[in-house]
Amino acid sequence: MKPAAAVAAFEEVLGQLGVRVRRERGGFRGGLCVVAGAPTVVLNKLHPAQAQAVVLAAAVREHGGADGLYLRPAVRAALEDAWADAERGELAEGADDD
């Protein structure tokens, strides 16, 4: 799955989990936090889609995963691939290169 498509798909998954996604500019990587009592993922809009996909996939995992949700097989596979890459440290290092 291309990074831009993964970003859109992962945002949809987070929406199903009740998590908002915000895009902001700044000197931060992004991640899951609580804003005004609601779980929210803040993405750095200056980062490329691949880095944003890494942040979104991590947020899905931190929020409890997507086990109870129906996901298209390609989306579930992309999430699992992103999680496996993060465990190996592959994408986390590349995401901070910006």
MOPAC internal coordinates of N, CA, C and O (Angstrom, degrees):
PM7 1SCF
backbone

  N    0.0000 0     0.00 0     0.00 0    0    0    0
  C    1.4553 1     0.00 0     0.00 0    1    0    0
  C    1.5304 1   107.48 1     0.00 0    2    1    0
  O    1.2310 1   120.55 1   -46.63 1    3    2    1
  N    1.3146 1   116.55 1   133.37 1    3    2    1
  C    1.4605 1   121.16 1   179.22 1    5    3    2
  C    1.5324 1   109.73 1   -67.56 1    6    5    3
  O    1.2310 1   120.49 1   -29.62 1    7    6    5
  N    1.3371 1   116.68 1   150.38 1    7    6    5
  C    1.4762 1   119.36 1  -176.87 1    9    7    6
  C    1.5244 1   114.31 1   -55.69 1   10    9    7
  O    1.2310 1   119.41 1   138.46 1   11   10    9
  N    1.3244 1   118.74 1   -41.54 1   11   10    9
  C    1.4729 1   119.84 1  -179.41 1   13   11   10
  C    1.5193 1   111.02 1   -64.74 1   14   13   11
  O    1.2310 1   120.25 1   141.27 1   15   14   13
  N    1.3307 1   117.13 1   -38.73 1   15   14   13
  C    1.4634 1   120.68 1   177.88 1   17   15   14
  C    1.5249 1   110.44 1   -68.48 1   18   17   15
  O    1.2310 1   120.50 1   142.48 1   19   18   17
  N    1.3394 1   116.65 1   -37.52 1   19   18   17
  C    1.4619 1   120.38 1   177.82 1   21   19   18
  C    1.5258 1   110.65 1   -63.60 1   22   21   19
  O    1.2310 1   120.39 1   138.53 1   23   22   21
  N    1.3337 1   116.87 1   -41.47 1   23   22   21
  C    1.4642 1   120.44 1   178.41 1   25   23   22
  C    1.5316 1   109.92 1   -58.35 1   26   25   23
  O    1.2310 1   120.25 1   131.15 1   27   26   25
  N    1.3135 1   117.13 1   -48.85 1   27   26   25
  C    1.4706 1   120.77 1  -179.50 1   29   27   26
  C    1.5274 1   110.98 1   -62.67 1   30   29   27
  O    1.2310 1   120.27 1   136.82 1   31   30   29
  N    1.3329 1   117.08 1   -43.18 1   31   30   29
  C    1.4610 1   120.65 1  -179.29 1   33   31   30
  C    1.5195 1   111.57 1   -66.25 1   34   33   31
  O    1.2310 1   120.35 1   137.23 1   35   34   33
  N    1.3359 1   116.94 1   -42.77 1   35   34   33
  C    1.4596 1   120.21 1  -179.54 1   37   35   34
  C    1.5275 1   111.04 1   -67.49 1   38   37   35
  O    1.2310 1   120.24 1   145.15 1   39   38   37
  N    1.3335 1   117.15 1   -34.85 1   39   38   37
  C    1.4711 1   120.03 1   174.98 1   41   39   38
  C    1.5173 1   110.37 1   -62.15 1   42   41   39
  O    1.2310 1   120.54 1   139.94 1   43   42   41
  N    1.3198 1   116.57 1   -40.06 1   43   42   41
  C    1.4619 1   120.80 1   178.61 1   45   43   42
  C    1.5279 1   110.89 1   -63.57 1   46   45   43
  O    1.2310 1   120.44 1   138.19 1   47   46   45
  N    1.3212 1   116.77 1   -41.81 1   47   46   45
  C    1.4704 1   121.52 1   177.73 1   49   47   46
  C    1.5290 1   109.50 1   -61.11 1   50   49   47
  O    1.2310 1   120.54 1   133.51 1   51   50   49
  N    1.3127 1   116.58 1   -46.49 1   51   50   49
  C    1.4659 1   119.65 1   178.95 1   53   51   50
  C    1.5230 1   111.41 1   -61.97 1   54   53   51
  O    1.2310 1   120.21 1   142.21 1   55   54   53
  N    1.3246 1   117.20 1   -37.79 1   55   54   53
  C    1.4598 1   120.56 1   176.07 1   57   55   54
  C    1.5198 1   111.32 1   -59.71 1   58   57   55
  O    1.2310 1   120.55 1   139.26 1   59   58   57
  N    1.3345 1   116.56 1   -40.74 1   59   58   57
  C    1.4686 1   120.61 1   178.14 1   61   59   58
  C    1.5257 1   111.21 1   -65.97 1   62   61   59
  O    1.2310 1   120.86 1   152.57 1   63   62   61
  N    1.3275 1   115.96 1   -27.43 1   63   62   61
  C    1.4669 1   120.74 1   178.12 1   65   63   62
  C    1.5283 1   112.51 1   -85.92 1   66   65   63
  O    1.2310 1   120.48 1   177.74 1   67   66   65
  N    1.3337 1   116.69 1    -2.26 1   67   66   65
  C    1.4622 1   120.66 1   179.49 1   69   67   66
  C    1.5215 1   113.91 1    82.26 1   70   69   67
  O    1.2310 1   120.44 1  -156.57 1   71   70   69
  N    1.3227 1   116.77 1    23.43 1   71   70   69
  C    1.4598 1   121.63 1  -179.48 1   73   71   70
  C    1.5205 1   108.80 1  -107.51 1   74   73   71
  O    1.2310 1   120.65 1   -50.98 1   75   74   73
  N    1.3333 1   116.37 1   129.02 1   75   74   73
  C    1.4666 1   121.11 1   177.56 1   77   75   74
  C    1.5178 1   109.61 1   -83.03 1   78   77   75
  O    1.2310 1   121.03 1   -24.99 1   79   78   77
  N    1.3316 1   115.64 1   155.01 1   79   78   77
  C    1.4610 1   121.39 1   176.16 1   81   79   78
  C    1.5209 1   107.47 1  -123.06 1   82   81   79
  O    1.2310 1   121.12 1   -52.35 1   83   82   81
  N    1.3343 1   115.46 1   127.65 1   83   82   81
  C    1.4712 1   121.96 1   177.04 1   85   83   82
  C    1.5120 1   108.95 1  -121.09 1   86   85   83
  O    1.2310 1   121.05 1   -35.22 1   87   86   85
  N    1.3221 1   115.60 1   144.78 1   87   86   85
  C    1.4656 1   121.40 1   175.52 1   89   87   86
  C    1.5179 1   108.30 1  -113.18 1   90   89   87
  O    1.2310 1   121.18 1   -52.97 1   91   90   89
  N    1.3168 1   115.35 1   127.03 1   91   90   89
  C    1.4560 1   121.69 1  -179.68 1   93   91   90
  C    1.5192 1   109.03 1  -135.58 1   94   93   91
  O    1.2310 1   120.86 1   -20.81 1   95   94   93
  N    1.3161 1   115.96 1   159.19 1   95   94   93
  C    1.4631 1   121.45 1   173.82 1   97   95   94
  C    1.5191 1   108.44 1   -96.33 1   98   97   95
  O    1.2310 1   120.74 1   -31.18 1   99   98   97
  N    1.3293 1   116.18 1   148.82 1   99   98   97
  C    1.4536 1   118.50 1   176.22 1  101   99   98
  C    1.5076 1   111.96 1   158.89 1  102  101   99
  O    1.2310 1   121.45 1     2.28 1  103  102  101
  N    1.2881 1   114.83 1  -177.72 1  103  102  101
  C    1.4497 1   121.97 1  -179.41 1  105  103  102
  C    1.5176 1   111.53 1   -96.59 1  106  105  103
  O    1.2310 1   119.79 1  -122.32 1  107  106  105
  N    1.2988 1   118.01 1    57.68 1  107  106  105
  C    1.4584 1   122.16 1  -178.60 1  109  107  106
  C    1.5180 1   109.19 1  -140.38 1  110  109  107
  O    1.2310 1   120.81 1   -18.49 1  111  110  109
  N    1.3146 1   116.05 1   161.51 1  111  110  109
  C    1.4606 1   121.38 1   179.20 1  113  111  110
  C    1.5231 1   110.74 1   -85.38 1  114  113  111
  O    1.2310 1   120.42 1   139.13 1  115  114  113
  N    1.3066 1   116.80 1   -40.87 1  115  114  113
  C    1.4658 1   121.45 1  -177.82 1  117  115  114
  C    1.5081 1   110.96 1   109.28 1  118  117  115
  O    1.2310 1   121.15 1    -9.52 1  119  118  117
  N    1.3185 1   115.40 1   170.48 1  119  118  117
  C    1.4534 1   120.01 1   178.17 1  121  119  118
  C    1.5101 1   111.71 1   157.89 1  122  121  119
  O    1.2310 1   121.57 1     4.44 1  123  122  121
  N    1.3233 1   114.59 1  -175.56 1  123  122  121
  C    1.4549 1   122.88 1  -178.24 1  125  123  122
  C    1.5235 1   109.76 1   -82.86 1  126  125  123
  O    1.2310 1   120.71 1   -47.14 1  127  126  125
  N    1.3267 1   116.24 1   132.86 1  127  126  125
  C    1.4585 1   121.49 1   177.06 1  129  127  126
  C    1.5281 1   107.91 1  -151.18 1  130  129  127
  O    1.2310 1   120.54 1     3.92 1  131  130  129
  N    1.2997 1   116.57 1  -176.08 1  131  130  129
  C    1.4668 1   122.26 1   177.66 1  133  131  130
  C    1.5170 1   107.60 1  -116.16 1  134  133  131
  O    1.2310 1   120.70 1   -56.21 1  135  134  133
  N    1.3279 1   116.27 1   123.79 1  135  134  133
  C    1.4591 1   122.35 1   178.49 1  137  135  134
  C    1.5267 1   107.23 1  -122.38 1  138  137  135
  O    1.2310 1   120.87 1   -59.98 1  139  138  137
  N    1.3175 1   115.94 1   120.02 1  139  138  137
  C    1.4664 1   121.97 1  -178.96 1  141  139  138
  C    1.5259 1   111.46 1    52.68 1  142  141  139
  O    1.2310 1   120.65 1  -140.36 1  143  142  141
  N    1.3457 1   116.37 1    39.64 1  143  142  141
  C    1.4537 1   121.26 1   176.27 1  145  143  142
  C    1.5179 1   115.05 1    81.88 1  146  145  143
  O    1.2310 1   119.62 1   178.69 1  147  146  145
  N    1.3146 1   118.33 1    -1.31 1  147  146  145
  C    1.4605 1   121.04 1  -177.85 1  149  147  146
  C    1.5271 1   110.11 1  -113.84 1  150  149  147
  O    1.2310 1   120.31 1   -43.73 1  151  150  149
  N    1.3403 1   117.02 1   136.27 1  151  150  149
  C    1.4716 1   118.23 1   176.64 1  153  151  150
  C    1.5254 1   109.79 1   -63.24 1  154  153  151
  O    1.2310 1   121.07 1   -47.30 1  155  154  153
  N    1.3134 1   115.56 1   132.70 1  155  154  153
  C    1.4618 1   121.49 1  -174.28 1  157  155  154
  C    1.5251 1   109.08 1  -142.94 1  158  157  155
  O    1.2310 1   121.17 1   -39.51 1  159  158  157
  N    1.3186 1   115.37 1   140.49 1  159  158  157
  C    1.4568 1   120.71 1   171.21 1  161  159  158
  C    1.5175 1   106.36 1  -103.72 1  162  161  159
  O    1.2310 1   120.93 1   -53.01 1  163  162  161
  N    1.3158 1   115.83 1   126.99 1  163  162  161
  C    1.4600 1   120.82 1   176.72 1  165  163  162
  C    1.5182 1   106.98 1  -104.53 1  166  165  163
  O    1.2310 1   121.09 1   -58.24 1  167  166  165
  N    1.3367 1   115.52 1   121.76 1  167  166  165
  C    1.4612 1   122.11 1   178.22 1  169  167  166
  C    1.5093 1   109.74 1  -106.20 1  170  169  167
  O    1.2310 1   120.65 1   -36.09 1  171  170  169
  N    1.3096 1   116.36 1   143.91 1  171  170  169
  C    1.4510 1   120.85 1   173.52 1  173  171  170
  C    1.5241 1   107.17 1   -83.61 1  174  173  171
  O    1.2310 1   120.35 1   -67.47 1  175  174  173
  N    1.3237 1   116.94 1   112.53 1  175  174  173
  C    1.4583 1   120.26 1  -176.20 1  177  175  174
  C    1.5209 1   113.10 1   -68.92 1  178  177  175
  O    1.2310 1   119.96 1   168.89 1  179  178  177
  N    1.3287 1   117.69 1   -11.11 1  179  178  177
  C    1.4620 1   121.15 1   177.40 1  181  179  178
  C    1.5280 1   112.35 1   -83.55 1  182  181  179
  O    1.2310 1   119.99 1   165.71 1  183  182  181
  N    1.3320 1   117.63 1   -14.29 1  183  182  181
  C    1.4589 1   121.20 1  -179.39 1  185  183  182
  C    1.5244 1   110.59 1   -81.88 1  186  185  183
  O    1.2310 1   120.35 1   -27.10 1  187  186  185
  N    1.3318 1   116.93 1   152.90 1  187  186  185
  C    1.4611 1   120.59 1   178.15 1  189  187  186
  C    1.5309 1   111.33 1   -69.36 1  190  189  187
  O    1.2310 1   121.05 1   -15.17 1  191  190  189
  N    1.3169 1   115.60 1   164.83 1  191  190  189
  C    1.4665 1   121.35 1  -177.25 1  193  191  190
  C    1.5244 1   112.04 1   -58.05 1  194  193  191
  O    1.2310 1   119.38 1   143.58 1  195  194  193
  N    1.3178 1   118.79 1   -36.42 1  195  194  193
  C    1.4584 1   120.96 1  -179.55 1  197  195  194
  C    1.5314 1   110.93 1   -61.56 1  198  197  195
  O    1.2310 1   120.13 1   136.12 1  199  198  197
  N    1.3159 1   117.37 1   -43.88 1  199  198  197
  C    1.4617 1   120.92 1   178.91 1  201  199  198
  C    1.5249 1   110.63 1   -66.74 1  202  201  199
  O    1.2310 1   120.23 1   141.08 1  203  202  201
  N    1.3254 1   117.16 1   -38.92 1  203  202  201
  C    1.4647 1   120.52 1   177.73 1  205  203  202
  C    1.5212 1   110.96 1   -65.02 1  206  205  203
  O    1.2310 1   120.18 1   141.70 1  207  206  205
  N    1.3377 1   117.25 1   -38.30 1  207  206  205
  C    1.4626 1   120.82 1   178.54 1  209  207  206
  C    1.5267 1   110.53 1   -63.30 1  210  209  207
  O    1.2310 1   120.13 1   141.44 1  211  210  209
  N    1.3164 1   117.35 1   -38.56 1  211  210  209
  C    1.4655 1   121.71 1   178.29 1  213  211  210
  C    1.5306 1   110.01 1   -61.58 1  214  213  211
  O    1.2310 1   120.58 1   134.10 1  215  214  213
  N    1.3196 1   116.50 1   -45.90 1  215  214  213
  C    1.4674 1   121.41 1  -179.89 1  217  215  214
  C    1.5268 1   110.30 1   -63.43 1  218  217  215
  O    1.2310 1   120.27 1   136.18 1  219  218  217
  N    1.3197 1   117.09 1   -43.82 1  219  218  217
  C    1.4666 1   120.92 1  -179.02 1  221  219  218
  C    1.5257 1   111.36 1   -66.22 1  222  221  219
  O    1.2310 1   119.96 1   137.10 1  223  222  221
  N    1.3238 1   117.68 1   -42.90 1  223  222  221
  C    1.4676 1   120.66 1   178.72 1  225  223  222
  C    1.5266 1   110.52 1   -62.15 1  226  225  223
  O    1.2310 1   120.47 1   138.32 1  227  226  225
  N    1.3261 1   116.70 1   -41.68 1  227  226  225
  C    1.4659 1   120.31 1   177.54 1  229  227  226
  C    1.5241 1   110.94 1   -62.61 1  230  229  227
  O    1.2310 1   120.53 1   141.88 1  231  230  229
  N    1.3282 1   116.58 1   -38.12 1  231  230  229
  C    1.4642 1   120.36 1   179.78 1  233  231  230
  C    1.5246 1   111.08 1   -66.71 1  234  233  231
  O    1.2310 1   120.27 1   141.61 1  235  234  233
  N    1.3275 1   117.08 1   -38.39 1  235  234  233
  C    1.4704 1   119.96 1   176.69 1  237  235  234
  C    1.5212 1   108.95 1   -60.44 1  238  237  235
  O    1.2310 1   120.33 1   134.70 1  239  238  237
  N    1.3085 1   116.98 1   -45.30 1  239  238  237
  C    1.4682 1   120.92 1  -179.39 1  241  239  238
  C    1.5259 1   110.64 1   -65.23 1  242  241  239
  O    1.2310 1   119.86 1   135.22 1  243  242  241
  N    1.3410 1   117.86 1   -44.78 1  243  242  241
  C    1.4662 1   121.50 1  -179.19 1  245  243  242
  C    1.5203 1   111.74 1   -63.61 1  246  245  243
  O    1.2310 1   120.54 1   149.38 1  247  246  245
  N    1.3164 1   116.57 1   -30.62 1  247  246  245
  C    1.4667 1   120.73 1  -178.06 1  249  247  246
  C    1.5351 1   111.80 1   -84.87 1  250  249  247
  O    1.2310 1   120.31 1  -174.75 1  251  250  249
  N    1.3002 1   117.01 1     5.25 1  251  250  249
  C    1.4617 1   119.77 1   175.11 1  253  251  250
  C    1.5139 1   114.22 1   113.38 1  254  253  251
  O    1.2310 1   119.72 1  -177.16 1  255  254  253
  N    1.3109 1   118.14 1     2.84 1  255  254  253
  C    1.4626 1   120.60 1   178.65 1  257  255  254
  C    1.5081 1   112.68 1    80.85 1  258  257  255
  O    1.2310 1   121.22 1     7.13 1  259  258  257
  N    1.2998 1   115.27 1  -172.87 1  259  258  257
  C    1.4620 1   121.09 1  -175.73 1  261  259  258
  C    1.5209 1   111.20 1  -123.73 1  262  261  259
  O    1.2310 1   120.16 1  -152.05 1  263  262  261
  N    1.3274 1   117.29 1    27.95 1  263  262  261
  C    1.4628 1   120.54 1  -176.31 1  265  263  262
  C    1.5154 1   113.19 1   -61.27 1  266  265  263
  O    1.2310 1   119.50 1   143.64 1  267  266  265
  N    1.3151 1   118.56 1   -36.36 1  267  266  265
  C    1.4490 1   121.63 1  -176.58 1  269  267  266
  C    1.5187 1   114.24 1   -86.41 1  270  269  267
  O    1.2310 1   120.04 1  -178.57 1  271  270  269
  N    1.3249 1   117.53 1     1.43 1  271  270  269
  C    1.4550 1   121.53 1  -176.23 1  273  271  270
  C    1.5200 1   111.42 1  -105.95 1  274  273  271
  O    1.2310 1   121.01 1   -31.82 1  275  274  273
  N    1.3324 1   115.68 1   148.18 1  275  274  273
  C    1.4581 1   118.31 1   169.62 1  277  275  274
  C    1.5215 1   107.08 1   -83.18 1  278  277  275
  O    1.2310 1   120.78 1   -54.94 1  279  278  277
  N    1.3137 1   116.11 1   125.06 1  279  278  277
  C    1.4586 1   122.24 1   176.10 1  281  279  278
  C    1.5155 1   108.27 1  -127.42 1  282  281  279
  O    1.2310 1   120.93 1   -34.36 1  283  282  281
  N    1.3181 1   115.83 1   145.64 1  283  282  281
  C    1.4553 1   119.09 1   173.53 1  285  283  282
  C    1.5257 1   107.50 1   -57.85 1  286  285  283
  O    1.2310 1   120.08 1   -35.11 1  287  286  285
  N    1.3070 1   117.46 1   144.89 1  287  286  285
  C    1.4662 1   119.49 1  -179.05 1  289  287  286
  C    1.5279 1   113.34 1   -54.51 1  290  289  287
  O    1.2310 1   119.51 1   142.88 1  291  290  289
  N    1.3172 1   118.53 1   -37.12 1  291  290  289
  C    1.4691 1   121.10 1  -179.89 1  293  291  290
  C    1.5255 1   110.89 1   -65.75 1  294  293  291
  O    1.2310 1   120.18 1   143.27 1  295  294  293
  N    1.3298 1   117.27 1   -36.73 1  295  294  293
  C    1.4636 1   120.96 1   179.66 1  297  295  294
  C    1.5142 1   109.96 1   -70.41 1  298  297  295
  O    1.2310 1   120.52 1   135.30 1  299  298  297
  N    1.3309 1   116.61 1   -44.70 1  299  298  297
  C    1.4681 1   119.90 1   178.45 1  301  299  298
  C    1.5308 1   110.24 1   -61.45 1  302  301  299
  O    1.2310 1   120.38 1   138.25 1  303  302  301
  N    1.3207 1   116.87 1   -41.75 1  303  302  301
  C    1.4703 1   120.55 1   179.21 1  305  303  302
  C    1.5301 1   110.74 1   -64.44 1  306  305  303
  O    1.2310 1   120.19 1   139.31 1  307  306  305
  N    1.3369 1   117.25 1   -40.69 1  307  306  305
  C    1.4673 1   120.85 1   179.14 1  309  307  306
  C    1.5278 1   110.61 1   -64.44 1  310  309  307
  O    1.2310 1   120.26 1   139.13 1  311  310  309
  N    1.3293 1   117.12 1   -40.87 1  311  310  309
  C    1.4667 1   120.42 1   176.84 1  313  311  310
  C    1.5270 1   110.56 1   -62.28 1  314  313  311
  O    1.2310 1   120.57 1   132.10 1  315  314  313
  N    1.3242 1   116.52 1   -47.90 1  315  314  313
  C    1.4557 1   120.02 1  -178.38 1  317  315  314
  C    1.5226 1   111.16 1   -63.78 1  318  317  315
  O    1.2310 1   120.46 1   142.35 1  319  318  317
  N    1.3364 1   116.72 1   -37.65 1  319  318  317
  C    1.4647 1   120.05 1   176.47 1  321  319  318
  C    1.5297 1   111.10 1   -64.17 1  322  321  319
  O    1.2310 1   120.66 1   136.53 1  323  322  321
  N    1.3251 1   116.34 1   -43.47 1  323  322  321
  C    1.4704 1   120.44 1   179.76 1  325  323  322
  C    1.5239 1   110.30 1   -63.51 1  326  325  323
  O    1.2310 1   120.22 1   139.17 1  327  326  325
  N    1.3331 1   117.19 1   -40.83 1  327  326  325
  C    1.4630 1   120.14 1   178.82 1  329  327  326
  C    1.5232 1   110.78 1   -65.26 1  330  329  327
  O    1.2310 1   120.27 1   137.71 1  331  330  329
  N    1.3410 1   117.09 1   -42.29 1  331  330  329
  C    1.4651 1   120.73 1   179.79 1  333  331  330
  C    1.5273 1   110.31 1   -64.46 1  334  333  331
  O    1.2310 1   120.54 1   137.95 1  335  334  333
  N    1.3368 1   116.58 1   -42.05 1  335  334  333
  C    1.4672 1   120.12 1   177.91 1  337  335  334
  C    1.5200 1   110.84 1   -62.98 1  338  337  335
  O    1.2310 1   120.44 1   139.37 1  339  338  337
  N    1.3253 1   116.77 1   -40.63 1  339  338  337
  C    1.4657 1   120.57 1  -179.99 1  341  339  338
  C    1.5327 1   110.71 1   -64.86 1  342  341  339
  O    1.2310 1   120.46 1   141.84 1  343  342  341
  N    1.3272 1   116.73 1   -38.16 1  343  342  341
  C    1.4580 1   119.77 1   178.64 1  345  343  342
  C    1.5227 1   111.27 1   -64.74 1  346  345  343
  O    1.2310 1   120.95 1   146.36 1  347  346  345
  N    1.3187 1   115.78 1   -33.64 1  347  346  345
  C    1.4650 1   119.85 1   177.81 1  349  347  346
  C    1.5225 1   111.17 1   -82.33 1  350  349  347
  O    1.2310 1   120.12 1   170.21 1  351  350  349
  N    1.3304 1   117.37 1    -9.79 1  351  350  349
  C    1.4475 1   121.71 1   178.69 1  353  351  350
  C    1.5118 1   114.65 1    82.36 1  354  353  351
  O    1.2310 1   120.27 1  -168.50 1  355  354  353
  N    1.3287 1   117.08 1    11.50 1  355  354  353
  C    1.4694 1   120.01 1  -175.70 1  357  355  354
  C    1.5152 1   113.35 1   -72.13 1  358  357  355
  O    1.2310 1   119.95 1   129.48 1  359  358  357
  N    1.3160 1   117.69 1   -50.52 1  359  358  357
  C    1.4581 1   119.64 1  -175.30 1  361  359  358
  C    1.5177 1   112.16 1   -82.59 1  362  361  359
  O    1.2310 1   119.87 1   151.65 1  363  362  361
  N    1.2949 1   117.85 1   -28.35 1  363  362  361
  C    1.4598 1   119.90 1  -178.31 1  365  363  362
  C    1.5242 1   110.22 1   -63.18 1  366  365  363
  O    1.2310 1   120.11 1   141.71 1  367  366  365
  N    1.3097 1   117.39 1   -38.29 1  367  366  365
  C    1.4662 1   119.73 1   179.22 1  369  367  366
  C    1.5160 1   111.16 1   -70.12 1  370  369  367
  O    1.2310 1   120.10 1   138.33 1  371  370  369
  N    1.3425 1   117.41 1   -41.67 1  371  370  369
  C    1.4550 1   121.19 1  -178.58 1  373  371  370
  C    1.5184 1   112.81 1   -71.27 1  374  373  371
  O    1.2310 1   120.13 1   156.13 1  375  374  373
  N    1.3228 1   117.36 1   -23.87 1  375  374  373
  C    1.4563 1   120.26 1  -177.98 1  377  375  374
  C    1.5259 1   112.44 1   -72.15 1  378  377  375
  O    1.2310 1   120.53 1   155.85 1  379  378  377
  N    1.3246 1   116.59 1   -24.15 1  379  378  377
  C    1.4601 1   119.86 1  -177.08 1  381  379  378
  C    1.5321 1   112.92 1   -92.51 1  382  381  379
  O    1.2310 1   119.73 1  -177.62 1  383  382  381
  N    1.3217 1   118.12 1     2.38 1  383  382  381
  C    1.4504 1   121.39 1  -177.00 1  385  383  382
  C    1.5160 1   113.81 1   -73.34 1  386  385  383
  O    1.2310 1   119.34 1   171.33 1  387  386  385
  N    1.2930 1   118.86 1    -8.67 1  387  386  385
  C    1.4692 1   122.02 1  -176.24 1  389  387  386
  C    1.4943 1   112.62 1   -81.21 1  390  389  387
  O    1.2310 1   120.10 1   180.00 1  391  390  389

